[in-house]
Structure formats: C-alpha cells, structure tokens
Amino acid sequence: MLSAMSDEHDDRDSDLPDPPVTSSTPPRTGPRDGSPALPLTFFEQLPKTDLHVHLDGSLRLQTILDLAKEFRIELPSHKPAELAAAMNLGQNCGSLVEYLKAFDVTLRVMQREEALYRVAYELGEDAAREGVRYMEVRYAPMLHTQKGLRLTTVIEAVLNGLRQAHEDFGIESQVIVCGIRNVSPESSLEMAELAVAYKGRGVVGFDLAGAEYDYPAKHHRRAFQLVRDNNINVTIHAGEAYGPESIAQAIHNCGAHRIGHGCRLRENGDLLHYVNDHRIPLECCPSSNVQTGAVPSLSQHPLKLYFNLGLRVTVNTDNRLVTDTTVSKELWLCHTQMGLTLSDIKSIVMAGFKSTFLPFHIKQGYLRQVSQDLKRFHEDGSIDAPATPPQTGRGEQRSSKQIEDQPS
C-alpha cells in the first residue's frame, strides 16, 4: 500500500504537547512556491484540451429552457434559478447516483436531431471561447432514441454540430461513444458496433460510463473485445465510486488506454506504479469528484499526489453544466486550492495533448505548437503577444527530424 507510513500517533508515550486545534483556520491557498495566485482570466487564455466531457451534462441552462418550450417538454421548473436548484447544478450531491439525477432533465430535451446538433455546436463554441483547442466529447447514443431517432441519426447530428463549431470557432472535436454500466451488456455491445462503424468518421474511442458500484466493467467484456479487435481506443470510468479493483479490471480485463477519474488509485500503490510505468493517462475532474463525494474537498484531491509521483494527469470538466465549470476554472482551482505552480499547470496542459486519441503525427503537431505557445505565459501574469496565429495539429507541416526530436 502507498500509505505504509502513517501520520497517526502510536501507543508510545510522548513528552510533546498536543498540537493546537486549528479546525477554524482556513487552508492556505495559492501556489506552493509562494508566488501570487494568478487570476482565472489568465487560465482562460491558455491553450488546453478537454478529454473527459459528457455531452448530456454540458448543455447551456438557457438551451434546456428553450428546447423545453419549443417541444413542450415538462421540467421541474421553467425558471432558470429554480431549475438550477432542482438539478443541483454546481452543488455537492454526496454520491454519484444523486449527481446523475440531473441527467434525467437534460436527456428530456435531447431526443431530437436539431436539439442534438444545437447542443453539440454550443458545446464547441463554449469550449473554444475559453481556449480549448481540442476536445473529445462522450455520450451514449442509445439514451437519445426515446422519440424514435435512429442511432445513426444521433451520431451524425452530434458530429455535424461539432464540425460546424470547428468551422466557426477553430476548435477540433472528436467523439467517444459510451456504453452504460447499469444498462445491459447487450446495449454496450450495440454501442461498440456503432463506434466501429464510425471509426475514422469522427469517433475516436469507446467508454463505459454510468453507476460504477455493483456494475463491474467485466460484464461488458464482449463490447470491449469488439472495439479492441478493431483497434479503437478505450477509456473507462473507474475508481470514482468504487475502489482500485475497478481500475485494475478496466485495464487488465477491458484494455483501457486511459482511466476516467481514478480517484481511488492511491489506495493501491502497486497498481498506481503500474499505471505510472505504462503511462496510462488519468482523466481527472476535480470539481466533479467533490460534487459526487468521491473526494471530500479540492485540497484533499489525489491529483496533486499523482502529479508529484509523475503520473500522466489531465484536467477536464466532466460536465460543464452539472458541475458549473470550465477547463480554465479547473486549472485555476488546481493552482489556487492545490498549490500547483504555473510550471505544473503547463505540464498538465501538455499531458492533455499527449493523451489525446489522435493519430501520432497529428498529436505531434499539436504538441509542437502548444509547447511554443506556452512560453508566452509568465509567472508574473503577463502574456506575450502570439508570434503567429495558433494552428491545429492537422494544419502543420512537419519534417521527420522534427517529429523525432519531439518528446513523447
């Protein structure tokens, strides 16, 4: 176990006085090196990724109201503040099961082609406006067929919305198709077949989401075997609402290339070092993990431990609406609440681009461009003007020598 050495007192007598009670003392905030904390606006200008973002948890609140009015859909309330309260937006829910209840509302308004297109387009716009250059949007198409939509229509509506956002705002987005743990393994296999059909057409990965406790990933093994047989990337929600056994199962039984959340990885040091040694990225979503009760507070989030140990840590939103967050806000909270320095944040940003499910040469283009862009950002809060407009990884011309020189 990683916690072999305990901070607790043993039974031996001690002449030392009891430490003073400091429960009323607020924890120190700001970067660990003592430098002044940078403002949120600074982080909004950093280039970044969002690799763990759920489409059905990232709508605009006003869009829910608009779609409900247009299609006469019943909501807990049609007043923005009351609806936000009913959905516990940005509030601690205490458990993943309670957190997921907000999706009962979002899914009601996401059963039509035009609604899916709008939500995907607006997600691309919102992400682009806070500096996200590359995003992998995940969702389960089967949850959007309650009004009779074909699965192919669901997929194509979302892809079309993301493509239009790319044309209008420059953000590149791909899709990760999800199976759902607490739905049947047969439905996950159907989602896997859909991912196979759209590989190379906007789909880059397969995921297993939903309630983790009592719904082991190994029950969905046929779905994972199919996507692995077709060389499709795999990420799995694990170690959020269940222990490190869930992470081990995701990696060893289902072939996960990335782990969603992984909060409880720290409970098994041997597995932790396996994940580190094999450079398996962690899709950390700090605020969401506090909201679901996976961790008690941001200051106690294991992200800092993972980062200090050298694990490949990425920072993501999970659900922009339900958690009331952005990637910029999550990075800023890592800076102000976890003590990460600007240098640490830049390393995490680079880890995001390294961890994408993009082809190698495209990924290298992003890494080269972003590594140069990050040099413009300084610890005193100043930002140099860009020498050239930022390019996507797909737009760069690279020599084989340049590719060899870029660290993996």
TORBA-702019 format. One line per 2 residues: number of its first residue (from 0); their letters; for each residue x negated, y negated, z negated of C-alpha. Coordinates in steps of 0.02 Angstrom, whole numbers, plus 50000, padded with zeros to 5 digits. Layout:
# TORBA-702019
NUM) A) X,Y,Z  ...
***
This chain:
# TORBA-702019
0) ML) 50000,50000,50000  49944,49823,50036
2) SA) 49988,49770,49859  49869,49890,49773
4) MS) 49806,49749,49662  49941,49675,49552
6) DE) 49951,49498,49483  50054,49559,49335
8) HD) 49982,49568,49157  49926,49739,49096
10) DR) 49954,49806,48921  49786,49748,48852
12) DS) 49783,49607,48726  49733,49438,48790
14) DL) 49674,49284,48698  49732,49174,48839
16) PD) 49885,49067,48806  50042,49097,48906
18) PP) 50047,48993,49064  50160,48841,49060
20) VT) 50333,48858,49132  50336,48770,49299
22) SS) 50501,48826,49374  50557,48644,49387
24) TP) 50401,48595,49484  50434,48592,49670
26) PR) 50312,48691,49777  50177,48592,49864
28) TG) 50219,48554,50044  50108,48512,50191
30) PR) 49961,48598,50274  49841,48698,50165
32) DG) 49690,48591,50210  49767,48439,50126
34) SP) 49791,48340,50286  49951,48238,50304
36) AL) 50102,48332,50368  50144,48295,50549
38) PL) 50321,48242,50597  50448,48351,50687
40) TF) 50435,48240,50841  50252,48294,50859
42) FE) 50302,48477,50869  50439,48439,50995
44) QL) 50305,48388,51119  50200,48547,51102
46) PK) 50214,48674,51243  50294,48831,51175
48) TD) 50389,48993,51202  50548,49066,51129
50) LH) 50536,49255,51144  50674,49302,51022
52) VH) 50832,49203,51057  51007,49275,51068
54) LD) 51121,49201,51200  51279,49228,51096
56) GS) 51200,49143,50945  51135,48991,51038
58) LR) 51286,48900,51107  51320,48717,51075
60) LQ) 51458,48695,50947  51548,48575,51064
62) TI) 51541,48705,51202  51634,48828,51091
64) LD) 51769,48698,51063  51776,48652,51248
66) LA) 51791,48832,51307  51920,48873,51173
68) KE) 52026,48727,51230  52007,48768,51415
70) FR) 52053,48952,51394  52171,48934,51246
72) IE) 52066,49036,51126  52105,49038,50941
74) LP) 51965,48981,50825  51952,48968,50634
76) SH) 51963,48780,50663  51957,48663,50810
78) KP) 51870,48527,50710  51680,48530,50727
80) AE) 51636,48514,50542  51766,48641,50487
82) LA) 51715,48765,50622  51531,48747,50574
84) AA) 51577,48784,50392  51684,48933,50440
86) MN) 51538,49006,50540  51410,48969,50401
88) LG) 51301,48879,50527  51131,48848,50451
90) QN) 51188,48916,50282  51117,49061,50182
92) CG) 51231,49210,50209  51146,49333,50091
94) SL) 51145,49478,50212  51128,49518,50396
96) VE) 51306,49587,50401  51377,49421,50339
98) YL) 51265,49324,50457  51329,49423,50607
100) KA) 51510,49374,50572  51479,49208,50662
102) FD) 51465,49306,50822  51648,49355,50810
104) VT) 51682,49173,50853  51550,49147,50988
106) LR) 51597,49305,51081  51778,49250,51094
108) VM) 51729,49109,51213  51600,49209,51312
110) QR) 51716,49327,51407  51724,49233,51572
112) EE) 51597,49212,51710  51599,49023,51708
114) AL) 51578,49021,51519  51426,49134,51527
116) YR) 51349,49026,51663  51377,48868,51562
118) VA) 51307,48940,51400  51151,49006,51488
120) YE) 51123,48841,51580  51143,48737,51423
122) LG) 51026,48850,51326  50895,48823,51460
124) ED) 50923,48635,51452  50914,48628,51262
126) AA) 50755,48731,51257  50671,48630,51395
128) RE) 50708,48466,51306  50607,48522,51154
130) GV) 50457,48579,51256  50493,48764,51281
132) RY) 50411,48815,51444  50452,48999,51443
134) ME) 50598,49090,51361  50661,49269,51352
136) VR) 50848,49269,51320  50926,49426,51248
138) YA) 51106,49484,51239  51214,49640,51257
140) PM) 51317,49628,51418  51440,49758,51353
142) LH) 51501,49631,51223  51562,49515,51361
144) TQ) 51683,49632,51451  51836,49612,51338
146) KG) 51929,49519,51476  51881,49643,51612
148) LR) 51718,49570,51678  51604,49693,51765
150) LT) 51435,49719,51684  51351,49663,51844
152) TV) 51452,49501,51842  51400,49469,51662
154) IE) 51216,49493,51704  51221,49387,51861
156) AV) 51317,49243,51781  51183,49226,51648
158) LN) 51040,49242,51771  51118,49111,51884
160) GL) 51137,48990,51738  50956,49014,51687
162) RQ) 50895,48993,51866  50990,48830,51884
164) AH) 50913,48769,51721  50742,48813,51793
166) ED) 50779,48709,51948  50843,48561,51847
168) FG) 50725,48562,51696  50574,48667,51745
170) IE) 50594,48800,51609  50564,48980,51661
172) SQ) 50679,49108,51580  50698,49296,51590
174) VI) 50824,49414,51512  50809,49555,51386
176) VC) 50958,49674,51388  51013,49736,51216
178) GI) 51090,49895,51154  51180,49884,50987
180) RN) 51130,49995,50839  51303,50003,50763
182) VS) 51388,50046,50928  51370,50215,51010
184) PE) 51205,50281,51081  51301,50311,51243
186) SS) 51334,50124,51260  51148,50089,51233
188) LE) 51108,50211,51373  51229,50115,51485
190) MA) 51138,49953,51441  50972,50038,51479
192) EL) 51037,50087,51650  51085,49905,51680
194) AV) 50910,49849,51630  50835,49973,51753
196) AY) 50949,49910,51892  50896,49728,51863
198) KG) 50712,49757,51832  50617,49633,51941
200) RG) 50777,49531,51966  50770,49432,51805
202) VV) 50770,49569,51673  50601,49599,51588
204) GF) 50643,49703,51435  50760,49809,51329
206) DL) 50803,49783,51146  50905,49865,51008
208) AG) 50997,49737,50900  51141,49740,50776
210) AE) 51158,49803,50598  50996,49891,50550
212) YD) 51040,49978,50387  51116,50152,50413
214) YP) 51093,50140,50603  50920,50210,50645
216) AK) 50843,50172,50813  50802,50356,50845
218) HH) 50987,50389,50879  50966,50285,51037
220) RR) 50814,50382,51098  50889,50426,51268
222) AF) 50908,50241,51309  50727,50207,51265
224) QL) 50667,50357,51362  50754,50293,51517
226) VR) 50679,50118,51508  50506,50186,51469
228) DN) 50519,50306,51617  50549,50150,51722
230) NI) 50405,50051,51645  50516,49922,51564
232) NV) 50456,49825,51412  50532,49869,51243
234) TI) 50561,49760,51090  50663,49819,50941
236) HA) 50739,49731,50790  50656,49818,50644
238) GE) 50601,49781,50466  50732,49646,50441
240) AY) 50871,49734,50345  50777,49898,50317
242) GP) 50602,49946,50263  50441,49982,50358
244) ES) 50507,50154,50405  50617,50065,50531
246) IA) 50465,49981,50608  50371,50146,50618
248) QA) 50520,50226,50703  50533,50083,50828
250) IH) 50350,50102,50875  50322,50289,50868
252) NC) 50494,50358,50916  50555,50223,51035
254) GA) 50395,50149,51106  50418,49968,51054
256) HR) 50291,49847,51128  50349,49706,51012
258) IG) 50441,49703,50846  50585,49586,50810
260) HG) 50566,49508,50637  50459,49638,50546
262) CR) 50481,49553,50377  50454,49713,50279
264) LR) 50298,49769,50370  50197,49705,50221
266) EN) 50266,49848,50117  50159,49975,50210
268) GD) 49977,49924,50229  49930,50070,50340
270) LL) 50069,50030,50464  50026,49846,50453
272) HY) 49848,49879,50508  49911,49995,50647
274) VN) 50018,49852,50713  49869,49735,50700
276) DH) 49744,49854,50779  49860,49887,50926
278) RI) 49903,49702,50946  50090,49733,50934
280) PL) 50167,49558,50925  50290,49510,50789
282) EC) 50438,49402,50840  50454,49302,50679
284) CP) 50610,49197,50650  50578,49113,50481
286) SS) 50738,49014,50450  50848,49156,50510
288) NV) 50760,49276,50392  50801,49162,50244
290) QT) 50980,49144,50304  51007,49333,50313
292) GA) 50922,49364,50146  50777,49459,50224
294) VP) 50660,49342,50129  50705,49232,49979
296) SL) 50628,49070,50044  50517,48999,50179
298) SQ) 50372,48983,50058  50384,49171,50025
300) HP) 50397,49222,50207  50264,49350,50256
302) LK) 50222,49258,50417  50076,49169,50334
304) LY) 50006,49334,50268  50023,49415,50439
306) FN) 49938,49269,50522  49795,49266,50398
308) LG) 49767,49451,50423  49751,49425,50610
310) LR) 49916,49498,50670  49988,49427,50829
312) VT) 50125,49317,50760  50250,49223,50867
314) VN) 50379,49097,50804  50555,49098,50875
316) TD) 50731,49034,50843  50835,49195,50840
318) NR) 50998,49097,50853  50990,48912,50886
320) LV) 51171,48878,50837  51198,49001,50696
322) TD) 51033,48957,50611  51042,48772,50663
324) TT) 50864,48768,50726  50742,48745,50870
326) VS) 50569,48816,50902  50497,48646,50860
328) KE) 50587,48647,50692  50525,48823,50653
330) LW) 50344,48774,50691  50364,48615,50588
332) LC) 50430,48717,50441  50281,48834,50456
334) HT) 50172,48678,50445  50263,48592,50302
336) QM) 50329,48739,50199  50199,48875,50231
338) GL) 50044,48764,50240  49990,48808,50417
340) TL) 49871,48682,50494  49883,48613,50670
342) SD) 49745,48733,50721  49850,48877,50652
344) IK) 50003,48815,50746  49905,48806,50909
346) SI) 49850,48987,50884  50031,49039,50859
348) VM) 50084,48944,51015  49952,49037,51115
350) AG) 50008,49202,51038  50182,49166,51105
352) FK) 50119,49152,51283  50006,49305,51261
354) ST) 50156,49406,51202  50274,49371,51347
356) FL) 50342,49514,51452  50269,49434,51607
358) PF) 50150,49514,51733  49968,49494,51685
360) HI) 49915,49365,51815  50067,49254,51785
362) KQ) 50036,49263,51598  49855,49212,51626
364) GY) 49912,49059,51722  50018,49004,51575
366) LR) 49876,49035,51452  49753,48932,51552
368) QV) 49873,48786,51571  49933,48788,51391
370) SQ) 49758,48803,51317  49713,48643,51409
372) DL) 49873,48554,51360  49848,48593,51175
374) KR) 49685,48496,51175  49789,48337,51191
376) FH) 49864,48360,51017  49763,48298,50868
378) ED) 49773,48317,50679  49800,48130,50654
380) GS) 49964,48146,50750  49900,48065,50910
382) ID) 49937,48143,51078  49834,48107,51233
384) AP) 49922,48073,51397  49926,48227,51510
386) AT) 49796,48228,51649  49916,48316,51768
388) PP) 50099,48367,51756  50119,48537,51670
390) QT) 50136,48685,51787  50220,48852,51760
392) GR) 50112,49006,51765  50188,49052,51934
394) GE) 50130,48890,52013  49944,48906,51983
396) QR) 49810,48970,52099  49679,49070,52005
398) SS) 49513,49148,52055  49467,49321,51995
400) KQ) 49321,49244,51899  49440,49128,51805
402) IE) 49551,49274,51760  49405,49374,51692
404) DQ) 49348,49227,51585  49519,49205,51500
406) PS) 49530,49296,51332  49671,49422,51314
***
